[in-house]
C-alpha cells in the first residue's frame, strides 16, 4: 500500500474505540443485509459462464420445491452460520488456515450488476463463480477457505485430477454440508469422503455478495462527477485480508497461485484487471439485457491480496517503455486537461531504473494505473493494475507551486518498487510486512535521487521520514518492527500498516546501505530477489543473502553477523540514545524513554543495539566504528581545547538513533555554529537542533542547552533549518497559550531579530516572483511555518502582506494566493478583517466542491477575533447543512484558537445536546479536552467537571477526569520549561 500521510493526523484511542464499535455495528448490518438479499430475485447460477445446471445448491435462504432428494445429492446441502459456542472445537477456531490444501490456480468470474442508467443508492449485488485447483497435502474430509459476507449459491469438489492432463478422472467428491465460521472468517465444506494426499482437485463455488459505496474493503463503488455528469465506478482493495470479501479463497500471502479472471460488465464500461485483456464476448441475461464478458490472460503466481478489478467509464493516456504498455486512467475531463501526463512521464523511466538496478525485468506485459475519485489508502500496488487516489496521481496546472510533484513522484516510485518488493517476492506472513513496505519506502527516495542528483536527499529523508518516526518510537510502548507472533486477527493485521513498517522500515534499509556500501547493498538485494522470485521470504532469508554478499568480499568487516546486527534493531521496540563524552571518548547507549527519569533502571531495558557509528571530526569524515556494548571507549573521539576541534556523530543521519553529548561536546558545537555555521553541513545543523530540543523535552539534557544552539540563527539562510527550529520551538501548545504569559514578548524580540534575514529573502520572492520556488521542495514544505510564525509574532510586514494578498484574491480570484502560504493568508485575512471578509469566505466555501479547499476555508473562518462571528459560525455548523461532519468539527476548530476558546466553552455549555447530536458523543469529550488544554490546577479541573458533568455518563466522567489530570500534569511540566525559557531569554535578548 501507499505510504501513510505525514500530515501528523492521528486517531485517539477513544476515537479508535468508537470507530471499532461503528465497524462492528456495520458488520452486523451487513450480515442482516446478506440474509435479506438472500430472499431477493437472483440471476440463476447457470447464467454465469461455466456454471451448469448440475451446480450443487447450497443456499438455505431460498426454499426450493423439489422432489425428495437422493442421498448425497446437491439438494441435501444446507448453508449455516455457526457461532463459536454452538460448534465443536476444530481448525475453524484458529486464525491461520490448516496446511491441508495448497491452491494452484483460480478461475474467477465476477458479475457486478452495475448499469450506467441506474446509479446505485447505497449498495448493489454481484455474483461470482470461482474454480480453485488445489493440491491435497494431507487426507481430510473438511475444506476451509476464507469467505466473508458472501452467500454460497453452490459448491462442488471434482477430482482427483489427472496429473498429466489436469482433467477430472473421477466425477466428484460429495459435499454434504457448507457452513460459515463468521468469527474466524471461514467457509467450511464437509465432504462425504476424504481427499487423498498428493492428488489435485478442483473446488467449484458459486456465490453472491454486496458492493458498498466507499467501503474500501473488497469491492466498492464510488460516485463522482465527470464533465458535469454523475457517474459511478467499481474498484477493489484486497490488501491485506479483503480478497475473502469478494470471493472464497485461501487468503494468506504465502498461498500464491495463478489466476484467470473474467469480468461481466455493462457494454458502456471498461473492465481492467491485473493482466491484459484476452478477449471479449457478449452475453444476455434472463431479462434480455446485453452484457460484455471480458477475459484476461493468466497471471503469474501471486497472493490473493494483489488481485485487482476495476469497472469504469474512464479515459487514459499511454506510452510504451521497453516494449510494455503503460496506461494512466482517470476521469475524462482530467485526461483532457493533461492532469495525468506528469505521472505517465515518470512511470516508464522509474520502471527502467529499477529493472536495471536489480537486473530483473518487470514481470508483466503491461501496467495500468488508475486514479480513483477517493481512495483512503493513497495507493495500492496491485500487480499490473495499481490504484491511486487521484489527489496523489493527477497534477493540475495550479499544483506547480506545491510539493505535489515530489509527492506524486514519491508515491508512484513507492508503488513501482513494490513490483519487486511484495509482488515478485512476498513476505511469508504479515508479521514481516516491513520487508515490502520498508524497502518500497526506501527506494522511492532512491528513484527521486537518481533522476534528480541535486535533490537534497538527506534533508528530505529527515523531513519526510526520520523526524516523524523518531517522535513516535520509544522503548516501552511501541512494537518491534518484525514480530515472532503470527496469530493476528484481521483487524490486527490492518493495524500493522503503520508508521513503523513504512518509515522505520525505510530507515533500517537506509542504515543498512550506509554501513555497508551501495554496491554491496544492491548486490545482496539482487540475490534475494532472484532467489525468491514468485515465492515468499522471511526476514532471515533476507539476512542470509546479505551475509552471503558480505562473505564474498573482504572490504567491509562487521563486528557480528548481519542477522545479529539487524535483529537487534528489528526485534525490539524503540531506539537508542547515543551519548558521547568528548573529554574521555567514552560512548554509551541507552534505550530512549519518553520523559526520562532518574530511576530509569527500574523500567524494562530493551537491551543493547549493535550500533553503526559514522562520524565527522573537524569537518572530515572518519572511519566507521561500532558500539556493540552498552559502553565503549573511542580515544579518537576525544577533542582538545582548540576552537577547531569538534565531533559530530551519525553522519548524514543515516543511523536510527538520537545523539547526545556531554557539556563540553555541546559547547564546542555551539561555539562553532556562532563562529562558522557553514562549517557544519545543513543536515547536521538540522540534526543538532532536532536532537537537542527533543532530548531536552524528555529530560536527557537541559532546555538551555538546546536554546544555546539558536543564538547563531541570524546567520542561518537555509529555510529547512529554520523550519526545524520553529517546529521545535514554536509548538501548537505554545501558540495557543503563550500570549497569556511573560514568554511571548521575550520570544518575539529574540526570534524577530534572528528571523529578519531569512524573512527578507522569502518575502522578496513572494512579492516579486514566487514561481521560482516551484522546484525548491525544501522551501515549499517550510514556507508555511516561517510565514505563519512571523505573522504570529506580529511583524507588520507579514500582516500587511497577508491582508494585501487576501484582498487581491477576493477582488480578483485569478490572483491566486501562493499555495505554500495560503492557509496562513486566509487566516490573517479573516483575523484582520470584519464580518464582510468572513461572509465572502463563507460564500466561497459554499460554492467549492474540493475537500482540501473546504478544510482550508473552514479553518480560516475560525481565525476571526470577533466573538459574535465565532458564535454565529458555530450556530451555522449546527443548524445548516453547509458544514458536513465528514469535513471537520467546527466547534473543535473554533475552540483551538485563543479567542475561540472562551466562545466555544460557553457555546458548548448552552448547546451540548445539539453538538452531541451533530458530531457524536465522543466529540463532547474531545471538546472538553480542547477547552481544558491550559489547566494547571485541580480547582480548574473541578470547575470543568462541574460545568460538563450533565453532558456525560458516569464512566465518561471518570475517563474525562483522568485525562484532565494528565493534561494538568503535562501543562505543569511545560510551564516549568517555559519559565526556564523565559529566564534564558531575559539573559540573552
N, C-alpha and C positions, 0 to 999 in steps of 0.2 A: 504494500500500500504506500501511498504518498507520505512524505514526512509530515509530522504534525506541525500545526501553526506555531510560530514563535511569538504570537501576539501577547502571550502571558495570561491567556484566559484559562482559568481552572474552575472545575465544579467542586463546590464544597462537599464535605461528607454528607451533610444534611440534605443538600440538593440531590446528591447521588442516590441517597436512600429513597427520596421522594420519587426520583426518576425510575428507580428499580421497582417501586410499588406500582407506578403507572405502567411500566412494561409488563409486570405480572398481570395487571388488570387487562391490558391489551391482549396478552396471550390467552387469557380466559375468554375474552370476547371473540378471539379468532377461533377458539375451539367450538364456541357456540355457533359461530357463523358456519364452520365446517359441517356441523350437524345440520344446520338449516339448509345450506345449499345442496346437501345430500338428497333432499326431497324435491329439488327443482328438476325441471325437464333437462335432460342431458343429451349431448351428442352420443350416439351409440359407440361403444368401443370399436366396432367394425369400421367406423368412419375414419379411423386413423390408419395411415399406411402400415401394412404389415400386421394389422390386428384382424384376426378372422373370427368367425362365429364360434369356434371351439374354445375361445378365451374363457378361462375359469372365472366365474362370477364370484366376487368376494366382498361386495358392499352390503352391509346389513341394513343400510338405511333405505334401500329401495326394495320393497316387498314384491317378489315375483310370483305370479300364478303359474306354477309348473307342476307337471306330474310328480309322483313320488320319486325322489332321486334314488339312483342305484348307488351302492357302496363305492366310495372313492370318487364319485362324480364331482364335477365342479360346483354343482348347485348345493352340495353339502356345506361348502365353506362359509364361515362367518368371520367377520372382522370385528374385533372388540378392542376397547381401550381398557387396560387393566392397571389400576392403581397399585403402588408398591405393596400396600398392606393386604391386598387381595390376591397376590400371586405367590407362587413358591419361589424360594431363592434360586438364582440362576445367573448365567452370564449377562443377562439383561440388567443386572444390578450394578455392573461395572461400567466405568466411564470409557474404557477402551474396548474396541471390537475384539472378539476372540480370534485366534490365528487359524481358524479352520478353513477359510477361503481366501484366495488371492485373486483380485479382479485382474483380468487381462485386457478386456475390450468392452466398450459400451456402444450400443446402437441406440441413440436417443432421439425421440421425436417430441417436439413441443408445439402446441397449438393454442396460443392465447387468442381469445375472442375479441380482438381489438379491431374496431372499424372507424374510419375517419368521419363517417357521417353520424356517429353516435359516440360522443366523448363519454368515458366512464365517469360516474359520480364519485364514488369512493373506492370501488373495487371492481374487478372483472375476473371472470373464470378463465382458467386454462386447463387444457387436457394434455396428457402425455403418455408416452409408451417408452419403456427402456428395456432393452435386452442386454443382459450383462453376462459375458463369458467369464467363467471363474474356473480356477483350478483348486480342487479339494486337497488339502494337506493332512486332514485328519477326519476319520469317519464321524459323521454327525447326522442327526435327524432334525436338527434345528438350524435355521439360517437367520443370521442377524444382519440387517442393513440399517443405515441411518435414514430416518424419514420423519419430517415434522410438518404438520398441518396439510397433509395430503389424504384424500380419500383413495383407498385402494379399490380399483374397478375390476381387477382380475390379476391372478398370479398363477404361473406355471413354472415348473422346472423340467427342462428337457435334457436328455443325455443318458449315459455318458457319451461324449462326442468322440468321433474318430480322431486319433492323433495325427492321422495322415491328411484327411480331407476336411476335418472340422465339422462334418455333417453329423446329424443325430443318428446314432446307430440303434438306440433303444428308445421307444416312444417318449415316455416321460416318467418322472418321479412324482407320485401322488402328493399333493399339497392338502393336508387335512384341515388346516386352520391358519388364519392370519390374524395376528393381534399386535397391538401397539403398547410399548412401554414408554409412555409420554415423558416421564421424568428424566429418563436417560436417552430419549430421542431415537428409539429403535423401532423398526418394523420386524416382527418375528414371524417366520414361516415354519410351521410344524409339518414335517414330512411323514409320509406313510412308510418310508423305508430309508435307510441311511445312504448318504453319498459315500463314494469309495475313494480313499486316498490315492492320489496320483492321477485321477481322472478329471476331465474337464466337463463342465455343464453350462447350460445357458438358462439364466433366470429371466423370465419374461413377466414384466409387471406393467399393467396399465393403471393410470392414476389420474386424479384431478386435483386442482388447488385454486388458490385465490391470489391475484396480483393486487397489491395495495398501492396507494399513492404515496410516493416518497418514503416508504418504509425503510429503504436502504438495506434490506436483508433479503437475499434470494432474488426473486423477480420483483420489480417495482415499476410503476409508471409515473411519468412527470408531464404535467400540463404546462405549456409555455406559449409565448406569442411570437409569431414569425410573419413579417410583412403585414402586421396589424391583425392577424387572424389567430385564434386559439387553436393549438394543435397538441398532440399527445405522442409520446414515445414510450417504449418499454425497454428497460435495460436490466442487467444483472449485476449483483455484487455477491460473490460466493465466498470470499475470504472473511474470516478464517473457516467457519463451520456452517455456511449457509447454502451449500450445494444441496444439503438434505432438505432445505425448504422448497426446492424446485423439483427434485427427482430422487427416488430411492437410490442410495449409493453407498459406497464404502468411503466415508468422508473423513479420511485421515491422510496426512501429507505423504506418508511412506507408501501408500497403496496406489501407486501410479498405474495408469492404463492408457490405451489409445481410445479415441472417441470418433465415431461417425455421427454427425449431428444433422438433423433435419428440422427446419422451422416452417410451419404453416402460417401464412400471414395474408392479410388483405393485399390485392394486387397493387394498390397505390403506395405501399410501403416497401422499403428496402430492408432485407434481413442481413445481418452481419454476425459472424461467429469467428472462432479462432483461426480457421483455415480459409483458403479461397473458395469461392462458390464452385461447386462441381457441376450442378445442373439445376434446371427448373422445370416444373410441370404444373399443370392446372388440375384443380380438384373441386368438386361440387359437394356442398354439404346437403343434409336432408331437406333443407328449405330451398334448395336450388341456387344458393349463393355461390359465387366463384371465389376460390381461394388459390393462392400461389404456394406451391411446395418447393422450397429452396433446400437443396442438399449441399453439404460441404465436404471437402476432402478429409481424409483421415488425419488426425493429429498425431504428433509424436507422443511418446509416453509422457504423461503429466498427471499431477494430482487433481482431484476434483475441484479444488478451490480456484484453479486457473481457467476452468471452463467459463465461457462468456457468450452472451447473446445480446443483440440489440435489434429492435424493430423500430424503424423511424422514417420520417419524411424529411430527410436532410439532404444537403448538397455537400460536395467535397472538392478539395484541391489535391493534386497528386504530383509526384515526381518519382523517378527511378534512381535507386542507389545500388550500384554493383549488381544490376540486373533484377533487383527486387523492388516491387512497387510499394510506395508509401502513400497513404491517403489520410488526410485530415478531414474529418466530418464535423459539420456544425450547422446551426440554423442557416437557412438560405440567405437571409439578409446579412448575417455575419460573414459568410463566404463571399458574397457580392461586394462587401465593404473591404475585403482584403484582410480581415482580422485573423485569419488562420495562416497567413503567409509566413510570419516570423517563425511559428512553430514548425511549419513544413521545412523551412530553410535550415533549421538547426538539427532536425531529426536525422536525416541521412548522414551528415558528417559525424554525428555522435555515434551512430551505429558503426561506421567505418573505423573511427578511432578505437572503439572498444574491441572490435574484431581484430585489428592489428595488434593492440596491446596484449590480448590474451591468446592470439594466434588460433582462435576458434571462430568460425563463421557463424553468423546468426542462423538459427536452425530452421526457420520457417520461410516460405516463399514470399510472404507479404506481411505488411504491418498496417493495420487500421488504428487510427487514434480518433476518438470521438469526444466532443465537448458537450457534456450534458448541461442543461439549464441550471441544475443544482445537484451536487454530489458531495455528501458530507465528508467523505474520506479524502478529498482533494484529488486523488488519482489512484488507479489500480492497474497493476502491471500485467493483466491477463495476456497470455501468450498469443500474439497476433492480433489482439483487439484490446488495446489499452483504453481505459475510460478515465476522463478528466472532468472536473468541474470547469465550466468554461471560464471562470474567473482566473484560473491558473494555466490557461492554454491560449486564450484569444487575446491579442494585443490590439487595442483600439488606438487610433491616431493620438488621442489625448493622453494615452499612457506613456508617451515618450519621456515625460518628466516625473516618472515614478520609478521605483525599484522593480517594476513589473517585468522588464526584460530579463533581469537576473533571476527573478522568481520563476518565471516560465522556463528559462534555461535550466535552472537547478532541478525543477520537478520533472521536466522531460528527461533530463540526464539520469535522474534517480530511477525512473520507471524503465528506461532503456537498460541501465545497469542490472536491473532485476532479470532481464532476459538471460543473463548468465548466473547471477546470484539469486536463486529462488526458483526460476523456471527450468533452466538447464540442470542445475544442481540444487536440490531441495533439502531443507533441513529434515531430519528424520522425524522430529516431533516439535511441537510449538515451544517447548522449553528452550530450544536453541534458535528461536526466530531471529535473534540478532545476527545470525550468520548471513541472513539475506538482507535485513533492514539496515544493519550497521554498515555492511560493505557497500550497499547501494547508496547510503547517505555519504559515505566517504568518497566514492567515485563520482558523485555528482559534482564535487568540488575539483576533482582531478580533471574532469572534462572541461569545466569552465577555465581552469588554469592552462590547459593545453591550447585552447583556442584564443585565450587572452593572456599571453605570458606576462603582461604588465599588471594584471589584476592583482590587487593586494591580498594574496591568498591567506596569509596568516591572520591578518586583521579581520578579514571577512569570516574565516572559520571561527575565530574567537567571538565575533559579534553575533553570528547566527547560531552557533552550536555550543561552544565550550562555556561561554558565560552563563547560559541558561541552565545547562545540565549540572554545572558545579553548584548552582544555587539550590538545586532540588535534591542532590545526592548527599547523604550523610550516613554515618555508621549504624545508628540504632533503628531507623525507621524504614529506609528504602530496601529494596530487594537486590539480590545478586543478579548480574546480567544473564548468566546461564545457570539454570536450576536443575537439580538432580530429580526433583519430583516430576512425575509425568501425568498424574491423575488430575487433570483440570476439568472443571465444568466448562460448558460453552461460554458462560459469562466471564469466567476467569481467564479463558484463552483470549477473549477480546481485550481484557484489561492488560494483557502482556504487550500490546502495541502502544507503548508509552514512550516518554522522552528518553528512557534508558536504552531501549533496543535501538532507537534511531541515533540519538546524539551521543550517548556513552559508547554505543557500538561503533559509531564513526570515529570517536576519539581513540578507542582501542586500536582500530585499524591504522589510524594516523600515527599513534605512538609506536606501533609495531614497525611501520615503514621507516620511522625516523631512527630507531636504534639498530635496525639492520641497514639496508640501503635500498634505494628504489629498485635496482636491478634484481636483488635477491628477493625482495618482497614480491615483485611481479612474477618472477620465475617460480616461486613456490605456489602462487595462486594459479598459474598456468597448469602446473602439475595436478593440483587439486581439482580444478575444473575439468580437465581432460579425463582424469580417472573416474570421476563420479558423474559424468555426463549422463543425462536421462535417468539418474538414480538419486539416491538420498545419502546424506552425510551427517555426521555429528561433529561436535566441536573437536574431539580428539582426532578425527580424521584430518581436519584442517591443520592441527598442530603437528601431526605426523609428517605431512607434506612439507611444512616449514622446516622441520628437523632434518628431513632428507636433503633439502636445499642447503641448509647450514652445514651438514656433514660433508657435502660435496665441494666445499671450499675451505680456505684457511685464513681468509682476511678478517672475517667477523668472528670474534671469540666471545662467547656468552658465559656468564657465571653459573648457569644451570641449563637444563633442557628448556626448549621453548614452551613445552607443556607446563612445567613448573613455574616458569616466569609468568605466562599468561593466565594460568589458572588462579594465580594469586590475585589477579585483577577481576576475573570473570566469575569466580566462585564465592566472592564475598562482597558485601554491600559497601557503599561509601568509597572514600579515597583517603590518601594520607596527606597530612601537612608535613612538609619537609622543612626543618629548621637548621640553619647553618650558623655556627658561631665563627665569625671570620677571624677572631683573635686566636682561637685554638685549632681551627679546621675540623672541629667535631660537628658531624651532621647526624641528626636523628630524625626518625619518623614516628608519627603517632596518628591514629585514626581521627578524622575530623568529626567533631560533635557540634551540634547546634548549641550555642551558649555554653562553652566550656566552663567547667567549674574546677575548683582547686582539688577536690577529692575525685577526680576523673577516674582513678583506678578502680573505684567502686563499680563503675559501669563496665559492661561487657566489652572487652577489647577484641577487635576482629583479627588480631594477629598482625603479621607484617606483610608488606608487599615487596616484591623484588623490583626495585625502582631504577629505571634508567635515568641517569643524570647527565644531560647535555648542558654545557655551561659556557659562560663568557668570562674572561678575565682581562680587564683593561681594554675592552673592545675587541679582543681576539678570541675566536672560537677554540675551545680546549677539547682534549680527548674525552670520549665518553667514559664515565665511571658508573659503578653500580652500588646502590645502597641495598644490600640483601640481608641486613640485620636491623634491629631497632636503632642501633647507633654505630657509627664508624668514624674513624679519623682520616681526613684527607689533608695532609700537610700542605699540598699545593694550593689549597684554597685559602690559606692564611693571607692576610693583607697587612701591609706596613702602614705607617703614619702618613705616607705620601698622599697628596691630593689625587694623584694619578693611579692609585692602587684601589681597585674595586672588583667586585664579583657579582654576577647575576646568574642564578640557576634557572634551568628549564628553558633552554634555547628555543626561541620561536613558539614557546608554549605548546610544544608537541607532547609533553608529558601530562598525564591526567592527575595533577596534584596542585596544591597551593604551596607557595614558598614563603617562609618566614625567615627573618634574620635576627641576630642579636642587635642590641642598641647601636653598636659601632657599625654593623653592616648597613642598617637603615640610615644612619647618619652619613656614611660615606656616599650612599646613593642620592640622598637629599642634597648634599653639597654639590655633587656632580650635576644634578638637574639645575641647580641655581647657577652654576658656573658655565656649563656647556651642555644644555639639554639634548642637542642633536648628537652628542656622543653616544647616547643610548638610543637604539633603534625604536621606531614607532611602536612595534609590537610589545616591546619591553616597557615602554612608558605606560602603555595600556595595562600591562601585567602588574607593574608595581602599584599603580593606583587601585586597580580592582582587587588585587590580593590584600593590600593594606586595609582598605575600607571594609572588606568582607571579614578579615581576621579581627579587626577592631570591634566590629558589630558582635562577634561571637567570643569576645573575651580572650583572644590569643595575644593581642597587643593593645596598647592604649590608643584612644581616638586621636590623641595629639600626634602620635607617630604618623598616622595617615594624613592628618591635616598639614603636617610639615612638608609633605610631598607636593602640596598645591601652591606653595609660595612662588614657584618659578613660572606659573601659568601665564603671566603677562607675555612670556616669550613663546608660548605654545601656539603654533599656527595650523596644527592638524586637527580638523574638526572631529575626527573619530576619537581622539584622545580627550577632547573636551566633552564629547558625548559620554564617555566612560566616567569622567569626573562628575558630571551633572546627574547621571542616573544613580550614582552612589551618594552624592551629597544632597541634591535637591530631590528628595523622595516624596512619594504621594502623601504620606502622613505629615511630612514637614510642610508641604504646600497647603494642606488643609488647615493646619493649626498654628503655623509659626508666627503669623501676624499678631497672635494674641500674646506673644512672649517678647522678651528683650532680644532674642536671637535675630529676628528679621532685619532690623536696621543695621546690625553689625555684619550680617551675611551680605546684605545688599551692598554696603560700602566696599566690603572685601572683594566680592565677586565682580561687581561692575568695573572696578579698577583694572582687573585682570582680563575681563571679557572684552574690553574696548577694542583691542587689536583684531581678534577673530571676528567680532561683530562687524567691524568696518569692512573686512574682506567680503563677508557674505551679504551684508545689506547693500553694498555696491553692486554685487552680482544680481541680486533680486531686482534692484531698480533699473539696471542697465540691460542685462540680457541673461535671464535666468536659464535659458535653454543651454548655456554652456555646461550646466550641471547634468545634462541628460545621461551622460556615460560615467558620471562620478558616483559610483554606488555608495561609497562611504559618506559622501555629502548628502545623498538622498535619504539615507537611513538616520542621519544625525541632525539634519537641519531643524526638524520639528522641535526637538528637545532644546536646542540652542535658542531658537526664536521664542519658544514658549517661556523659557526661563528668563530671558532678557525682558520680555513684556511683564512677567510676574514680578520681576524686580523693579518695575516701574520706570524703565528708561523711556523718556518721552519720544525719542526717535522711533522706537519699536511700536509704541502705542499709536503714534500718528500714522506710521506706515500701515498698520493693521486697519485703521479707520479708512485710510485712503484706498487701500486695495478692496476693502469691503464695499465702499461706496461705488467705486468704478464697476465692480461686478454687479451690484444691484441695479445700477443705472443702465449698464450695457453688458448683458450676460456673456457676450463674446469675449470680454476682458476677463478671462478665467483667472482665478486666484491660483498661484503656483501650488501644485498638489502637495509638495512636502510640508507646506505651512498652512494649508487650507483650514484644517481643524482649529488651529490657533487663531487665525484671522477671523473666522466665523465667530468664535467665542468672544474675542475682544470687540468685534463689530457690534455684538449684542450687548456686552458689558458696558461699552461706552455710548450706546445709543439709548433709544426710548422705546415705547410700545410700537412706534411706527416701524422701526427696523425689525422688531420681533414679529409683527404681523406679516411683514414681507417674507421673512424666513418660513413662517407657518404656511404661507401660500405656496412657496416653492416646495416645501415638504409634501404638501397635499398633492402636488402635481407630478412628483417624481415617482418612478417605479423601481429605482435601483436601491437595493438593500444597503449597500455601503454608504451611499449618499444620504439615505434616510437616517442612518446611525449618526453620521456627522452632524446633520441638522438637528436631530433630537438632542444630542449633547450640547450643541451650541446654544439652543434655546434655554438651557438650564443655567447659562452664564449670566443672565440678567441680574443686576444688583437691586431691582425693584421688587420688594416682597409681594406686592399685589399682582405683578406679572407672573411671578413664580407660582403664586396661589392659583391664578387663572389657568396656568399651564397644567397643573395637576388636576384641576377640575375638568379640563378638556380631556385629559388622559382617561378619566373615569367615565365621562358622560358621552363621549363621541367614539366613533369607530376609526378615527384617524390614526390613533396610535395602537396598533395591534400588539398583543402580548408577545408575539414571537420576535419582535424587534428589540424592545428594551423596556425595563420597568422605569417609567418616567419619574415616579416618586423617589425611587432609589437614586436616580441620576441627580435630581434636584437636591436631595439630602447630602450629596457628596461635596457640594460647594460650601464656602464659608457663610454666605448669606442664606443659601437654601437650607442649611442645617436647621436654623430656627424656624423657618417657614414650614418645612416638611414635618418637623416634630409636632407642631400644633395641628397641621393638616391631618396627620395620621391619627392623632387623638380624636379628632372630630369625624373622621371618615373611615375608621379602621374596617368596618364591615364591608364597605364598598371596595376598599383596597384589597381585602381578602378575597372577595368575590371576583374581582378583576384579575388579580395576579396570583391567587392561591395563598394558602395559609403560610407556606414557607416564606413567602415574600415579607410577611409581617416580621418574622424572626430576623430575616436579613436586614430589614429596615431598622429594627431595634439595634442591631449590631452597628449599623452605619451611624445612627444617631448617637450611639454610645461610644463612638470611636475615640473621644477625647477624655473619657472619665479617668480620674486618678484617685478617687476616694470611695470608701464603702457607702458613704452618705449619698453620693451621686448614683450609685448602683441601686440603693433602696428607692430613691426618687423615681428612677426609670422603671423599676419593678412595679411600684405603686401606680405609675402612670399607665402602664401597659398590661397590668395583671388581668383586667377584664377581657383582654383580647385573646388570652392564651389558656390552654388546658393545663392541668396541674403538671403533667410530665414536661410540657413545653416550658413552663415557668422555671422548673429545676434546671433544665438544659440551658435556658437563657441566662439564668443567674450564674451558672458555672462559666459560661462563655464570657459574660461581662467581667467576672473576676479575672479571667485570663487576660482580657483586654486591659483591665486596670493594671495588672502586674507588668504587662508589656509596656504600657504607657509610662509607668514609673521608671522602668529601665531606660526608656527613650528620653524621659525628662532629665535623668541624671546625665546621660550622654550629651543632651542639648546644653545643659548647664556648663559642662566641661568645654563644649564647643564655644559657648559664649565667652567664657573666661579666656580661652585661647585667642579668639578673635579680638577681644579687647587688647590683648598684648601685641597682636600682630596686624592691627588695622591702622 
